[in-house]
């Protein structure tokens, strides 16, 4: 008799599990994640840019544009005329140094090198070297949030460094839709978020610095001009509240903003019919399973009644 009861319990549990499956998705235990908002680039204006510049860093200072360029033997720090793209003044790095990202701390510029492990600090007006700092690993992008320097090294990890000593103070892992995001490159603060180029792609991301979560995933495809290489270079001009982007060997810079993409077109009628049919077939299968389980339960119940109901087991009977 106990075997019958166990079978009845199993069937009831199966019915409960079938009709009340566990919820899968955002949980209250911290496993939920923020899905990045998908945006597209809208261009408003463009200006000339030096097509011979292998752009690594781009930054505005009081409405003036500064740029760091790479390539061994051709790396530089320069001030650029925004309207014409002409180089106003520049200094060259050593031939064995590869220029990377740059940013401003007050009236001083900090410029990274790629694999040389050296960051340079310059006076903005003279380009005179004020100090230099050593660091481990590669240097890619650099930004200043008003408190700390933020540095990328091509991985999914951002480094927070002291703005005075360049000492490493903390790190932050970056995720896009709950997955680690590598190849973070040129960096720029914009509206309280950290913007980053994703190297070798037409993507720009906006990162929440409190969590490392990408909150905007921006499609910048279609901007790359003929002869230009990968998108790289983001600069916000606070004097005009305008955001600019360019790329390696690009002859142009674009003034941009972001917009939600147009919604996808509605499914064709045939697709809708197929979906309805599929749902109806699935519903039939569910009904068959339910009826089968009910018949089993009724049959078992009738058998128990025939046997005299739920009789207690004989003492000593383990079954």
HELIX and SHEET records of a PDB file:
HELIX    1   1 UNK A    2  UNK A   19  1                                  18    
HELIX    2   2 UNK A  269  UNK A  306  1                                  38    
SHEET    1   A 8 UNK A 184  UNK A 190  0                                        
SHEET    2   A 8 UNK A 193  UNK A 198 -1                                        
SHEET    3   A 8 UNK A 203  UNK A 207 -1                                        
SHEET    4   A 8 UNK A 214  UNK A 219 -1                                        
SHEET    5   A 8 UNK A  37  UNK A  48  1                                        
SHEET    6   A 8 UNK A 252  UNK A 260 -1                                        
SHEET    7   A 8 UNK A 242  UNK A 247 -1                                        
SHEET    8   A 8 UNK A 231  UNK A 237 -1                                        
SHEET    1   B 4 UNK A  55  UNK A  61  0                                        
SHEET    2   B 4 UNK A  64  UNK A  69 -1                                        
SHEET    3   B 4 UNK A  76  UNK A  80 -1                                        
SHEET    4   B 4 UNK A  87  UNK A  92 -1                                        
SHEET    1   C 4 UNK A  99  UNK A 105  0                                        
SHEET    2   C 4 UNK A 108  UNK A 113 -1                                        
SHEET    3   C 4 UNK A 118  UNK A 123 -1                                        
SHEET    4   C 4 UNK A 129  UNK A 134 -1                                        
SHEET    1   D 4 UNK A 142  UNK A 144  0                                        
SHEET    2   D 4 UNK A 148  UNK A 152 -1                                        
SHEET    3   D 4 UNK A 157  UNK A 162 -1                                        
SHEET    4   D 4 UNK A 168  UNK A 173 -1                                        
SHEET    1   E 2 UNK A 175  UNK A 176  0                                        
SHEET    2   E 2 UNK A 179  UNK A 180 -1                                        
END                                                                             
